[in-house]
Amino acid sequence: MERKARIVRKTKETDIAVEVNLDGKGDSSISTGVGFLDHMLNLLSKFSSMDIRMKAKGDLEVDTHHLVEDAGICLGQALKKALGDKKGIKRFGVASAPMDETLVNVSLDISGRPLLVFNVPAVRGREGSFETEDAKEFIKGFAMQSGITLHINLVYGDNLHHVNEAVFKSLALAIKDAVKIEGKRIPSTKGKID
C-alpha cells in the first residue's frame, strides 16, 4: 500500500496544498513565499527521505505567522493521512543533530496523542529573520495535526540559523526512524493508534 497523501487548506489567510510520500527519496518542491521556511522544509524532506511538495500563499503583508502555522497544520495532516492505520511502523523515533556549535535532541512517538514539548529558548536574529518562535509555531501545528508526541530539546547553541536547522534536521531523522516499516502489526498493546 502506498503511503502517500494530499491535503489542501484554504482560508481567508492562507491557501496551501501539500503532498507527501513517506517512502520517497527525500525529493522536494517547496514554495511558501517564506525563504527560510522553504529551506527548513527542504531539509526536512531530504533527511526524513519523505518526498514533500508544498505550494503555499498567505497574507505575508501582515506577517509570516498565519502561513507558517498553517503550513505545519497541513504537513501534519498529510503525515497522519499517509500513515493510515500505522500497521507495521516502528512508532518511536529518536535523533540528535549537530549544526556547528549547536546540538538538538528529538524524541517522538506516533501515539495518536498530540503533545509538543519545545525546550528551545528564544534565540534572536536580525530583523525579519525566521525566529525560534516561528519554528515552534510550525512544529506545534505539525505535532497537533499528525497526532505525534514530540519532545525537542536544545542541548546547546546560540546561532539562530544553526538552532533552527538542527531542530528541523533532528526532527527529520526522528520521523525517518519512526515511520519505518518493521512488521505487520500495529505497534500498540491497545491494538490501534488513533
PAMAR-63644 format. One line per field, with one value per residue: y, z, x of N, C-alpha, C, O, CB in turn. Coordinates in steps of 0.001 Angstrom, whole numbers, plus 500000, padded with zeros to 6 digits. Glycine has a CB too. Layout:
n_Y: Y_...
n_Z: Z_...
n_X: X_...
ca_Y: Y_...
ca_Z: Z_...
ca_X: X_...
c_Y: Y_...
c_Z: Z_...
c_X: X_...
o_Y: Y_...
o_Z: Z_...
o_X: X_...
cb_Y: Y_...
cb_Z: Z_...
cb_X: X_...
END
This chain:
n_Y: 498814_502184_504843_507643_511031_513786_517101_519887_523204_526008_529236_532489_533602_531967_529769_526605_523752_520449_517626_514394_511675_509002_506983_507894_509495_511643_513862_517179_519900_522986_525882_528606_531305_532212_532340_531125_529191_527561_526574_525114_523168_521851_520682_519038_517246_516066_514799_513154_511427_511604_512437_515667_517957_521243_523978_527191_530069_533144_535699_537517_540164_540961_539406_536615_534682_533377_531865_530212_528732_527453_525969_524066_522772_521639_519926_518179_516993_515710_513855_512228_511190_509801_507800_506093_503233_502757_500359_498165_500129_501478_503290_504784_507378_508604_511100_512945_516000_517731_521094_522820_524756_523989_521710_519551_517529_515160_513428_511251_509979_508244_508330_508959_510697_513899_516087_518666_519295_521810_522618_524946_527786_531215_532399_535111_536737_538704_541571_540684_538027_534414_533397_531515_531261_531157_528690_527077_527533_526423_523724_523077_523154_521069_518825_518668_518120_515804_513924_513258_512653_514796_515700_518226_519252_521708_521263_522740_525850_528897_530334_531558_530625_528151_526829_526596_525051_522694_521816_521161_519251_517206_516558_515565_513269_511754_511331_509807_507475_506650_506124_503920_500711_497834_495466_493693_494301_496515_498781_498690_498005_498289_497639_499452_502701_505820
n_Z: 500000_499130_500832_500806_500633_500146_500940_501078_502001_502452_503533_504683_505156_504234_501548_500837_499521_499966_499370_500297_500333_502080_501579_499935_498293_499468_497939_497056_496503_497187_497870_499524_499875_502029_502522_504369_505624_503427_503028_505443_505157_502874_503955_505883_504241_502777_504814_506115_504206_503073_500371_499654_498578_498417_498030_498821_499761_501434_503765_503741_503847_506248_508283_508749_510294_510055_507697_508268_510515_509419_507382_508876_510080_507805_506813_508969_508929_506474_506932_508916_507490_505435_506914_507521_508959_510511_510638_511237_511549_513068_515105_517327_517409_517636_517650_517195_516187_515194_514515_513636_516344_517707_519237_518991_520367_519548_520375_519547_519402_517559_518502_518522_520380_520584_521466_522329_523476_523743_524249_523660_524016_523295_520616_519219_516052_513261_512272_510903_510510_510543_513371_516486_517598_515328_514246_516317_516163_513636_514104_516259_515089_513272_514997_516526_514578_513354_515312_517004_519749_520769_521591_521808_522326_522939_523370_523455_522032_520111_517801_515713_513098_513006_515204_514414_512082_513116_514685_512719_511191_513077_513758_511287_511024_513205_512462_510143_511297_512932_511156_509740_508335_510158_510604_510612_512297_514298_516271_519207_522447_522733_520350_518415_517067_517533
n_X: 500832_500542_502055_501027_499820_497566_496844_494709_494258_492301_491900_490806_493202_495294_496386_496975_498594_499600_501631_502679_505003_505733_507514_509510_512308_513381_512943_512007_509729_509222_507395_506701_506798_508129_511306_513183_511608_511049_513636_514005_511992_512828_515148_513917_512523_514671_516291_514510_513793_511323_509246_508275_505921_505000_502921_502297_500453_500063_498937_501248_501766_500789_502172_504436_503246_500596_500851_503084_502187_499870_501042_502446_500260_499010_501052_501267_498681_498855_500924_499728_497522_498872_500108_498050_496540_498687_499957_502599_504580_507565_507128_508337_510791_514058_516502_519541_520977_523788_524776_527263_528140_525913_523577_520856_518327_515824_512891_510289_506929_504684_501838_499155_498386_498605_501231_503427_506610_508753_511712_513405_514988_514116_515862_517332_517506_518609_516631_513527_514144_513711_512460_512990_510495_508882_509633_508694_505890_505287_506027_504392_501791_502195_502731_500332_498391_499315_499220_501314_503447_505829_509075_511383_514598_516940_520233_522611_523737_523786_523429_521022_520260_521625_520464_517724_518090_519253_517118_515152_516535_517077_514459_513591_515227_514306_511634_512023_513062_510887_508722_509471_508859_508512_507276_504136_502138_500093_501800_501033_499786_497128_496047_495407_496151_495052
ca_Y: 500000_503415_505745_508979_511826_515171_517956_521253_524046_527383_530112_533894_533996_531125_528804_525673_522377_519643_516200_513668_510262_508563_506040_508574_509581_512932_514899_518215_521087_523810_527299_529189_532749_532473_531659_530254_528037_526685_525936_524121_522059_521070_519859_518027_516247_515375_513961_512166_510641_511834_513400_516699_519017_522226_525284_527942_531522_533662_537142_537902_541608_541089_538837_535220_533775_532539_530901_529245_527851_526634_525004_522979_522052_520838_518843_517211_516257_514840_512734_511353_510506_508868_506674_505178_502571_502698_498959_497823_501180_501383_504161_505704_507885_509403_511562_514151_516608_518889_522082_523606_524828_523681_520321_519389_516156_514987_512121_511316_508783_508349_507742_509389_511664_515024_516881_519249_519871_522555_523213_525740_529189_532166_532890_536226_537003_540058_541997_539989_536646_533329_533241_530215_531246_530713_527237_526464_527587_525414_522382_522875_522775_519750_517795_518545_517532_514463_513014_512823_513178_515282_516422_518838_519851_522323_520940_523990_526556_530260_530942_531310_529778_526810_526223_526187_523971_521476_521385_520516_518047_516139_516147_514735_511968_511025_510897_508710_506312_506237_505655_502687_499502_496772_494237_493763_494600_497870_498769_499183_496961_498516_497107_500544_504030_506795
ca_Z: 500000_499048_501967_500212_500977_499647_501772_500600_503025_502013_504488_504277_505393_503521_500528_500907_499024_500365_499036_500888_500069_503174_501069_498833_498255_500009_496916_497497_495715_498232_497561_500511_499970_503190_502085_505366_505792_502283_503321_506505_504640_502001_504867_506466_503198_502469_505886_506500_502984_502586_499290_500068_497648_499086_497403_499824_499687_502643_503960_504180_504102_507683_508705_508294_511290_509571_506708_508930_511333_508564_506681_509838_510196_506585_506746_509989_508423_505388_507529_509570_506438_504735_507814_507522_510252_511174_510739_510948_511758_514269_516004_518077_516719_518461_516835_517552_515039_515453_513450_514167_517815_518214_519294_519306_520503_519319_520635_519178_519458_516747_519539_518439_521467_520235_522530_521974_524468_522909_525146_522860_524394_522188_520108_518326_514907_512731_511970_509790_510355_510975_514773_517070_517767_514049_514191_517281_515630_512583_514687_517068_514153_512744_516034_516909_513492_513000_516428_517492_520978_520243_522526_521146_523343_522566_524363_523496_520762_520243_516496_515339_511901_513371_516088_513593_511184_513914_515063_511583_510801_514055_513575_510075_511309_514109_511656_509279_512165_513456_510129_509122_508469_510811_510720_510033_513359_514831_517437_520381_523227_522590_519052_517463_517388_516975
ca_X: 500000_501314_501888_501021_498640_497467_495992_494510_493629_492098_491228_490942_494589_496264_495964_498099_498450_500758_501653_503808_505214_506602_508507_510170_513771_513783_512796_511079_509410_508615_507260_505791_506958_508997_512526_513799_510714_511343_514933_513797_511176_513713_515959_513035_512304_515928_516812_513492_513566_509959_509052_507321_505574_504153_502719_501554_500355_499442_498889_502595_501785_500535_503447_504560_502677_499492_501346_503964_501349_499013_501901_502657_498984_498809_502033_500862_497525_499316_501657_498755_496756_499763_500395_496906_496282_500003_500369_503983_505577_508395_506370_509189_511968_514962_517627_520294_521648_524639_524981_528379_528195_524573_523136_519434_517824_514388_512272_508877_506089_503474_500999_497772_498175_499470_501831_504720_507499_509712_512700_514335_514791_514067_517147_517018_518366_518459_515257_512882_514602_512825_512826_512651_509039_508321_509848_507782_504518_505187_506123_503184_500733_502548_502561_498929_497606_499803_498979_502620_504038_507100_509939_512534_515457_518205_521262_523363_523832_523304_523254_519626_520203_522077_519459_516575_518497_519419_515766_514487_517286_516850_513061_513554_515843_513414_510481_512503_513175_509582_507778_509982_508039_509290_506493_502791_501177_500023_502679_500333_499131_495680_495623_495199_496666_494100
c_Y: 501249_504298_507184_509707_513203_515912_519335_522016_525471_528122_531540_534365_533226_530218_527844_524318_521632_518214_515582_512229_509793_507641_506612_508534_510898_514043_515921_519284_521971_525260_527901_530709_533175_531668_530710_529042_527056_525891_524832_522927_521215_520157_518715_516893_515401_514372_512969_511136_510697_512757_514381_517709_519970_523517_526055_529435_531976_535158_537651_539406_541909_540673_537367_534231_532833_531466_529821_528244_526908_525623_523812_522123_521117_519676_517772_516367_515277_513634_511740_510536_509457_507644_505672_504579_502349_501275_498790_498898_500934_502173_505185_506130_508785_509816_512793_514685_517779_519831_523059_523597_524364_522181_520275_517909_516150_513558_512250_509943_509048_507617_507981_510399_512854_515818_517416_519777_520494_523298_523878_527200_530091_532645_533951_536356_538436_540338_541238_538554_535663_532963_531834_530128_530784_529202_526531_526446_526551_524016_522074_522448_521373_518645_517576_517828_516128_513451_512457_513445_513524_516108_516922_519590_520408_522020_522163_524570_527946_530994_530559_530379_528337_526096_525733_525008_522659_520931_520610_519254_516910_515658_515213_513336_511119_510521_509709_507408_505767_505658_504395_501547_498397_495456_494423_494141_496082_497892_499406_498006_497099_497923_498182_501809_505016_508095
c_Z: 500000_500245_501475_500660_500347_500523_501127_501689_502488_503097_503945_504400_504569_502497_500348_500329_499348_499886_499706_500408_501113_502707_499862_498946_498831_498979_497383_496439_496645_497774_498498_500522_501167_502956_503105_505650_504647_502534_504370_506002_503633_502830_505452_505480_502968_503553_506447_505389_502519_501377_499769_498946_498413_498291_498355_499538_500963_502724_504536_504386_505567_508424_508292_509155_510731_508609_507359_509730_510461_507746_507585_510001_508997_506488_507785_509538_507326_505939_508155_508536_505734_505589_507889_508897_511057_511357_510341_511220_513039_515420_516739_517233_517638_517583_517461_516280_515504_514255_513989_515703_518487_518218_519738_519357_520295_519643_520269_519230_518597_517529_519345_519519_521239_521450_522007_523219_523667_523836_524334_523236_523168_521854_519074_517207_514451_512432_510759_509607_510883_512392_515285_517348_516486_513911_515119_516756_514533_513198_515576_516184_513606_513762_516380_515831_513104_514101_517023_518862_520624_521292_521767_522197_522733_523684_524566_522097_520901_518916_515980_514134_512255_514268_515271_512693_511942_514381_513915_511127_511788_514001_512371_510345_512231_513369_510790_510062_512540_512401_509402_509341_509011_510896_510098_511051_513702_516132_518668_521109_523160_521277_518029_517988_516735_516643
c_X: 500877_501020_502073_499759_498740_496475_495920_493771_493541_491332_491330_492393_495610_495586_497142_497711_499744_500567_502868_503816_506225_507711_509242_511683_514274_513751_511772_510895_508584_508579_506218_505818_507787_510265_513121_512924_510922_512624_514758_512986_511948_514622_515132_512786_513555_516319_515789_513283_512112_510019_507987_507167_504662_504125_501823_501601_499672_499522_500216_502726_501465_501796_503449_503786_501609_499985_502202_503140_500511_499815_502189_501413_498798_499793_501706_499683_497938_500073_500691_497967_497617_500090_499252_496662_497564_500521_501830_505010_506376_507757_507227_510385_512766_516138_518269_520928_522498_524609_526011_528353_526904_524319_521679_519110_516310_513995_510809_508231_504868_502382_499513_497418_499112_499933_503150_505401_508643_510661_513806_514097_514789_515472_516809_518042_518188_516985_514719_513323_513561_513239_512519_511157_508341_508463_508872_506348_504311_505110_504922_502018_500950_502273_501093_498123_498058_499537_500262_502897_505477_507839_511164_513330_516732_519198_522152_523423_523260_523144_521868_519498_520568_521065_518268_516922_518668_518071_515128_515221_517048_515409_512939_514099_514965_512176_510882_512582_511791_508646_508255_509002_508930_508536_505126_501729_501174_500814_502025_499706_497609_495139_495311_495847_495736_494781
o_Y: 501354_504478_507828_509083_513711_515406_519882_521533_526073_527695_531759_535387_533757_529942_528210_523799_522108_517657_516159_511645_510131_507527_505904_507664_511230_515049_515569_519536_521729_525809_527732_531337_534353_530456_529602_527957_525847_524687_523737_521790_520004_519003_517572_515719_514172_513224_512046_510094_509914_513740_513972_518246_519545_524071_525619_529986_531281_535811_538144_539873_542972_541484_536926_533059_531619_530306_528641_527038_525708_524537_522670_520896_519943_518566_516582_515153_514156_512514_510534_509331_508350_506563_504524_505303_501811_501037_499209_498627_500267_501763_506362_505347_509630_508994_513572_513924_518710_519396_524004_522540_524349_521462_520886_517131_517022_512605_513229_508908_509971_506462_507282_510896_512823_516170_516710_520607_519792_524464_523444_527789_529768_533216_533680_536127_539275_539407_541160_537912_536055_532294_531050_529032_530095_528518_525508_525436_525876_523224_520927_521478_520587_517637_516435_517010_515346_512246_511320_514620_512654_517087_516137_520464_519689_522471_522571_523876_528172_532164_529375_529440_527405_524897_524585_524072_521609_519716_519510_518285_515769_514467_514190_512340_509902_509407_508718_506352_504561_504778_503860_501435_498060_494430_495213_494285_496803_497094_500493_497106_496161_497733_497864_501968_505054_509027
o_Z: 500772_500624_501693_501018_500059_500813_500686_502233_502118_503523_502867_503830_504238_502572_499783_500612_499051_499985_499693_500117_501051_503369_498903_499601_498700_499120_498030_495608_496858_497343_498300_501120_501315_503169_502754_505895_504870_502282_504211_506382_503549_502465_505508_505847_502967_503247_507173_505611_501657_501371_500233_498431_498992_497930_498660_499135_501504_501859_505662_505018_506078_509111_507564_508794_510913_508698_507037_509635_510727_507448_507125_510053_509164_506121_507510_509740_507261_505464_507944_508702_505466_505050_508279_509889_512164_512154_509262_511136_513963_516577_516770_516447_518336_516862_518159_515412_516134_513117_514704_516308_519715_517329_520741_518512_520799_519247_520628_519118_518870_517257_519938_519572_521650_522329_521329_523937_522999_524165_524322_522816_522139_522690_518139_517379_515188_512350_509721_508639_511593_512592_514597_517336_516550_513506_514756_516896_514499_512850_515640_516499_513490_513427_516514_516148_512580_513862_517492_519092_520227_521815_521160_522880_522096_524816_525696_521108_521706_518906_515827_514161_511839_514111_515416_512559_511445_514466_514125_510717_511376_514179_512439_509941_512061_513619_510717_509550_512471_512719_508552_510404_508424_511232_509168_510708_513427_517024_519107_520475_523484_521119_516886_519190_515509_516166
o_X: 501829_499863_503099_498760_499823_495391_496930_492778_494549_490259_491882_492774_496671_494388_498173_496631_500839_499473_503955_502772_507407_508742_509550_512257_515452_514446_510786_511767_507397_509593_505014_504945_508114_510289_513525_513452_510967_512681_515298_513266_511745_514845_515585_512835_513495_516642_516158_512666_511712_510760_506923_508148_503663_505163_500713_502625_498812_500105_500280_503673_501818_502417_502560_503676_501703_499585_502062_503368_500446_499318_502180_501497_498468_499410_501853_499679_497434_499884_500823_497775_497150_500326_499461_496583_497520_501429_502248_506208_505911_507842_506867_510919_512206_516704_517619_521357_521994_524436_525677_528526_526819_524776_521310_519552_515601_514666_510155_508888_504101_502055_498692_496293_500272_499147_503897_504843_509402_510440_514957_513101_515383_516172_516056_519239_517669_516184_515376_512917_512634_514253_511865_510597_507323_507523_508290_505659_503282_504234_504480_501328_500010_501651_500650_497260_497265_499617_500295_502612_506253_507307_511892_512798_517502_519021_522415_523191_522356_522760_521568_518702_519879_520834_517846_516134_518261_517894_514615_514581_516840_515154_512257_513499_514885_511717_510156_512210_511557_507846_507544_508391_509958_509126_504963_500556_502133_500530_502402_499155_496880_493933_494982_496063_495633_494134
cb_Y: 499998_504161_505405_508906_511947_515217_518051_521284_524003_527441_529995_534790_533829_530276_529519_525513_522346_519680_515969_513716_509996_507868_504716_509997_509420_512833_514286_518845_520730_523679_527518_528678_533404_532081_532662_531024_528488_527514_526993_524766_522597_522011_520726_518658_516927_516389_514831_512867_509190_512443_512691_517400_518454_522490_525168_527659_532001_533061_537520_537435_542329_540222_539001_534820_534575_533401_531619_529965_528686_527523_525671_523543_523053_521723_519389_517925_517230_515625_513239_512185_511527_509576_507188_504065_501228_503374_498074_497442_502558_501905_503329_505056_508638_508606_511874_513857_517071_518448_522817_525065_526249_524390_519491_520114_515561_515338_511663_511914_508421_507737_508271_508199_511004_515940_516042_520375_518785_523556_522146_525494_529640_533363_531722_537527_536031_540246_543524_540724_536440_532076_534272_529977_532642_531428_526878_527208_528991_525514_522243_524163_523773_519724_518181_519924_518420_514506_511878_513204_512137_516114_515512_519792_518827_523877_519702_523771_525790_531023_530493_532625_530318_526885_527237_527361_524335_521751_522604_521494_518356_516623_517387_515400_512166_511921_512062_509049_506670_507405_506754_502314_499084_497206_493814_492442_493779_498330_499492_500231_497010_500030_496242_500776_504229_507052
cb_Z: 501211_497747_503115_498653_502506_498131_503243_499240_504374_500651_505936_505132_506830_504514_499148_502357_497467_501904_497483_502426_498580_504232_500696_498760_496826_500590_495552_498787_494359_499569_496065_501880_500035_504575_501723_506657_505857_500980_503819_507706_503990_501114_506005_506894_501895_502287_506992_506830_503216_503704_497930_501378_496335_500518_495941_501215_498403_503851_504889_503168_503181_508129_510260_508270_512411_508886_505624_509851_512239_507633_506228_511191_510292_505349_506964_511278_507890_504415_508586_510439_505409_504332_509201_506511_510025_512524_509861_509565_511817_513982_517004_519389_515449_519736_515399_518654_513979_515762_513030_513631_518248_517375_520255_518262_521903_517856_522141_517786_520936_515281_520860_518534_522881_519283_523841_520933_525527_521931_526094_521299_525373_522531_519487_519112_513758_511454_511712_508539_511083_510004_515619_518367_518169_512868_514574_518615_515084_511616_515494_517843_513004_512331_517295_517180_512288_512699_515982_516484_522188_518974_523730_519981_524417_522328_523915_524063_519654_521113_515503_515039_510801_514072_517165_512739_510468_515123_515447_510420_510710_515473_513390_508947_511942_515286_510767_508680_513429_514109_509116_509695_507095_512199_512185_509407_514606_515056_517113_519993_524686_522648_519231_517203_516908_517945
cb_X: 499053_501009_502904_501099_498483_497024_496538_493717_494433_491341_491863_490022_494908_497057_495556_498578_498145_500963_501685_503747_505719_505789_507839_509708_514272_515152_512375_511564_508628_509393_506866_506131_505616_508295_513543_514062_509229_511474_515966_513087_509900_514566_516539_511701_511884_517047_517316_512155_513970_509052_508631_507780_504881_504644_502083_502106_499569_500075_497718_503627_500780_499304_503672_506012_502090_498431_502152_504974_500428_498206_503229_503072_497793_498943_503465_500514_496463_500210_502657_497790_496217_501056_500700_497121_495585_499928_499480_504087_504897_509827_505639_509665_511572_515446_517165_521384_520621_526090_523624_528321_528498_523506_524031_518534_518189_514007_512452_508718_505680_503676_501404_496859_498431_498754_502031_504554_508016_508979_513292_514136_515882_513156_518041_516945_518067_519321_515201_513134_515939_512901_512097_513448_508533_509017_511306_507843_504207_506391_507419_502822_500659_504019_503333_498330_497672_501293_498101_503736_503951_506872_510359_512092_515799_518052_522112_524790_523109_524226_524377_518931_521152_523430_518991_516084_519800_520320_514884_514375_518791_517193_512146_514358_517225_512997_509950_513889_513966_508917_507538_511371_507387_509690_506355_502433_501491_498536_503972_499260_499604_495372_494421_493694_498151_492957
END
